[in-house]
Amino acid sequence: MSGPKVVRIVTREEIIAICEGHLQRLERAVERWQTQATRLGELGEQGRSATLERHARLRALLAEDRLAELQKAVPVEIEHLRRDLEDREERAIIRAAERRQRDRRVQENAETLLNALQAEPESVDQALLESLSRLASGANREDAERLLAEGFTHLTKTTEKAALSDTQRALAEQLKVDEPEVSLRDWIAAREPDATRDVRLLRIDRHIVELQLLQGAERAAPFLLALERAETQTDTKRRNLLLDSLVLDLAATTRNLRHQRECLEQLQDLASEVETYTGIEHATLLGHSGACTTDTELSITTGLIEQCKTIIASHLQDQAALARREAVLDGLASLGYEVREGMATAWAEDGKVVLRKTATPGYGVEVGGRADNGRLQVRAIALSSDRDKARDRDIETIWCGEFQRLQALLKEKGSELLIERALSVGEVPLKETNISEPGVETIAAQQKTFHK
């Protein structure tokens, strides 16, 4: 099948460009993973070292020319980092939510205990009452549990004194049976608020700490005020309505912000890739992208994402097309065809180029196609209608052998030239292109043959 052919070429240069793009995305993923996990207090030195070692091994694949392995492994590692960071964020959120719930219980228990002790304040140490008062107001103290236990001890002593005389207490001791004493934990459990309220507060705390940790304290501030208003509502029905509404608002907000955050991160990744391309024509796009935050309208962010994708796709396509043209011309030059300076540009502008060979005067090879999608057309041609047409079949047969050599040359350099469609020798007449052949001196002056 040595007649006209439609071929597809994948060059080593474009494969390397793809690999470099993978590694750039991995670089940004590692940086984001490390920064966020460190900020949340969820990253130890062992985990950091292991990730950086994997990163270094993946980068080494490029130098080792293990390009196919790199293309498979890097996306897997990026997805692993994304999921791992999600897990670390979830752990941090759970811990923070548990702290909020613990602090709320301390505050509520301190308030209940303080009210009980203030019935007879003269029997209780004033310093203890002041400490419990601060706890009831929301102050955080490391010794909160000790203060509650101390207050409970005073409360039980006060209750015993108020209920029994000395004689009655002595008699009670004589008649005492082995019943467990009421502990602080039991006393608190008996005074726990209703379970329905607790379930709502668990959800509210979960959403609030997610906003605080992942979006910033200012995001959660309005919801904290709304929670305070709901909790101070004396009407139970009204309080329940406010809490229900707050749960719904928080769920919608965290869901939307999570999506906006994902889009913003995607935009930042794409913009950083565009930034590596030379040319001031991207300055406006990069400026708009850099100004985006999670407050930016989602339609603006997604619009910028699409612009970045278009620029990147166009850039990669142009790079790949140039690499394909140069690879084919370089291979044909190695086979003895005349390749002049500027031919790659002429091919891009005209859609085709004709190459001559001294060994086969009057004949040449035409290569065409835009090379943007990797598909090219190659065929032997006659450079004049005034020729011995009986030689046409021989020329096509010669070109068949040369094409196989061209495939081998490209393969040696890491590129692939695959036949997608081909016609047999003599199946169609040889195409004629009337090009006046310049003198030998002119060819020598213009010719620039590339050999690698």
Buried (B, 14 or more C-beta within 10 A) or exposed (E): EBBBBBBBBBBBBBBBBBBEBBBBBBBBBBEBBBEBBEEBEBBEEEBBEEBEEBBEEBBEBBEEEBBEEBBEBBEEBBEBBBEBBEEBBEEBBEBBBBEBBEBBBBBBBBBBBBEBBEEBEEEBEEEBBEBBBBBBEEBEEEEBEEBBBBBBEBBBEBEEEEEEEEEEEEEEEEEEEEEEEEEBEEBBEEEEEEEEBEEBBBBBBBBBBBBBBBBEEEBBEEBBEBBEEBBEBEEEEEBBEBBEEBBEBBBEBBEEBBEBBEBBBBBBBBBBBBBEEEEEEBEEBBEBBEEBEBEBEEEBBBEBBEBBBEBBEEBBBEBBBBBBBBBBBBBBBBBBBBBBEEBBEBBBEEEBBBBBBEEBEBBBBBBBBBBEEBBBBBBBBBBBEEBEEEBBEEBBBBBBEBBEEBBEBBEEEBBBBEEEEBBEBEEEEBEBBEEEEEEEEEBEEEEEBBEE
